[in-house]
Amino acid sequence: MAIGVALLGSTGSIGRSALDVLGRHPDRYRVVALAANRNSAALIRQIERLSPDLAVLVDDVGAERLPNRIGTTTVRTGREALLAAATHPAADVVINAVVGAAGLEATLAALGEGRKLALANKESLVAGGPLVMDALARSGGQLVPIDSEHSAILQCLEAVSPLEVERIILTASGGPFRNATLAEMADATLEQALRHPTWDMGAKITIDSASLANKALEVIEAHFLFGLDYDAIDVVVHPQSIIHSMVELIDGSVIAQMGFPSMELPILYALTHPARLADPGVRRFDPVRAGSLTFEAVDPLRFPAFRLGFEAGRIGGTAPAVFNGANEVAVAGFLEGRLPFGRLASVIEAALAQHRPTRVDTLDTVLEADREARAKAAEAMRKIAC
């Protein structure tokens, strides 16, 4: 019998890559639920091609363009419908590729049902890490990361005992501004910020990569996923994006996972973990074509968002949720032309400075911290505009 898959964020970059992987194994996997944010046209095309049991458009704005049923597929809209997709009874695996903090509730819902969760929504762990790990422990489900860096760490850790691990080293491409001056970054255009040198991603994640906020989010995510103290998590800039991350062992040995930049391999591994599945569609590695591999330190002065996120992780409690919420508001402001790239970190810093962290013990605590962060970030943006 085919393995049922619910795909949340189906029309985004990760969602489309996941469908490519699933499409190469039609006898093994069946898509039983799809969920998209607001791209109704793309969702309709996916429904017509895949005929899932359930399809969801989260944003009600596009609801008028959708019938209640397309063929054999039930179509629903709204946040509750997203949770229904995350807990679809025929879904053995839930891929959460929702962008932003909106994915947290779906993560908790899927884990609460004891499902295998393939997680591409790093904000779930950043904002609600204690809640997610508690839900995982109580439900007996599985949590497998899709982020290429965390997939790499997981694959490396499979070969060793936790007691043998000294530290993990996450790699960062450095984004489009790796060699830019502070003045050039301050006046960077949207087109420049979206010109990522190695990865093809959605707009929000690409901007996060340009500011290195994305790497701070990944550090916090790694803290929860692998149970490591922040002192045991390092970041290094690796412009070629060939080594996706590394694990250093207590004897000084280093294990790395390598491959050409593609999300299809970590998606495939998340689906099959702890086993592996042959897939001729995944690009094979050629060390000669890869060429030279270089490494650089992260410059916290040129990438203040990275520094702020790392500090928020160390503070803990609701501080990471505030970092994430403020960053989402700042990135949206930049994408809409209301905030200069060079002021992204200022907005985040203002929200964090006004926050008094509390323990993350309920979903309401996280949601309140997120609301506060967004309000403070919006206020900071208005002051900058004045």
PyMOL commands that set and color helices and strands:
alter all, ss='L'
color gray80, all
select helices_A, chain A and resi 13-23+40-50+60-65+79-86+101-112+123-139+148-157+162-164+182-186+190-193+203-211+213-226+230-232+264-272+287-290+304-315+319-335+341-353+363-385
alter helices_A, ss='H'
color red, helices_A
select strands_A, chain A and resi 3-8+29-36+54-57+69-70+73-77+93-96+116-119+142-145+165-172+233-237+243-249+254-258
alter strands_A, ss='S'
color yellow, strands_A
deselect
rebuild
show_as cartoon
